[in-house]
Amino acid sequence: MSDYVTVSTKVRRELKEEAERLGVKISEVLRRALEEEVRTRKLEELEKKLGEVGEALDRIDIDRVVKSIREDREGR
């Protein structure tokens, strides 16, 4: 079972009262918003890392790699 912690934030009283009047389940909204933000940030990190890997791959000379593999195979 997952461990849970309590996270609190301050909002304007009017906003909280309006949310309650409208039947908004504040904890569910905050949980979903936080989960979505974490998911978004993880994707941003991944895209950044993929960009870095792509730059490294662009610097690889494919012809040189192919030549090395052929030489290695011929040496066996």
C-alpha positions as CSV (number, residue, x, y, z in Angstrom):
1,M,0.0,0.0,0.0
2,S,1.3,3.5,-0.8
3,D,2.2,6.0,1.8
4,Y,0.3,9.2,1.8
5,V,1.2,12.6,3.1
6,T,-0.9,15.7,3.6
7,V,-0.3,18.7,1.4
8,S,-1.9,22.0,2.1
9,T,-2.2,25.2,0.3
10,K,-3.9,28.5,0.8
11,V,-6.6,29.8,-1.4
12,R,-8.9,32.7,-1.2
13,R,-11.9,32.0,1.1
14,E,-14.3,33.0,-1.7
15,L,-12.8,30.4,-4.0
16,K,-13.1,27.7,-1.4
17,E,-16.7,28.6,-0.6
18,E,-17.7,28.7,-4.3
19,A,-16.0,25.3,-4.9
20,E,-17.9,23.8,-2.0
21,R,-21.2,25.4,-3.2
22,L,-20.6,23.9,-6.6
23,G,-19.9,20.4,-5.1
24,V,-16.2,20.5,-6.2
25,K,-14.2,17.8,-4.4
26,I,-11.1,20.0,-3.7
27,S,-8.8,17.2,-2.8
28,E,-9.6,15.3,-6.0
29,V,-9.0,18.3,-8.1
30,L,-5.7,19.1,-6.4
31,R,-4.6,15.5,-6.7
32,R,-5.4,15.3,-10.4
33,A,-3.7,18.7,-11.0
34,L,-0.5,17.7,-9.2
35,E,-0.4,14.3,-11.0
36,E,-0.8,16.0,-14.3
37,E,1.9,18.6,-13.6
38,V,4.3,15.8,-12.5
39,R,3.5,13.9,-15.7
40,T,4.1,17.0,-17.8
41,R,7.4,17.7,-16.1
42,K,8.6,14.1,-16.6
43,L,7.7,14.3,-20.3
44,E,9.7,17.6,-20.5
45,E,12.7,15.9,-18.9
46,L,12.4,13.0,-21.2
47,E,12.2,15.2,-24.3
48,K,15.3,17.1,-23.1
49,K,17.2,13.9,-22.6
50,L,16.1,12.5,-26.0
51,G,17.3,15.8,-27.6
52,E,20.7,15.3,-26.0
53,V,20.9,11.7,-27.2
54,G,19.8,12.8,-30.6
55,E,22.6,15.3,-30.8
56,A,25.1,12.7,-29.8
57,L,23.8,10.3,-32.4
58,D,24.0,12.9,-35.1
59,R,27.7,13.2,-34.4
60,I,28.2,9.5,-35.1
61,D,29.7,8.8,-38.5
62,I,27.6,5.9,-39.8
63,D,30.0,5.0,-42.6
64,R,32.8,4.6,-40.1
65,V,30.6,2.4,-37.9
66,V,29.7,0.2,-40.9
67,K,33.3,0.0,-42.0
68,S,34.4,-1.0,-38.5
69,I,31.7,-3.8,-38.3
70,R,32.8,-5.1,-41.7
71,E,36.4,-5.1,-40.7
72,D,35.6,-6.9,-37.5
73,R,33.5,-9.6,-39.3
74,E,36.2,-10.1,-41.9
75,G,38.8,-10.6,-39.2
76,R,37.0,-13.6,-37.8
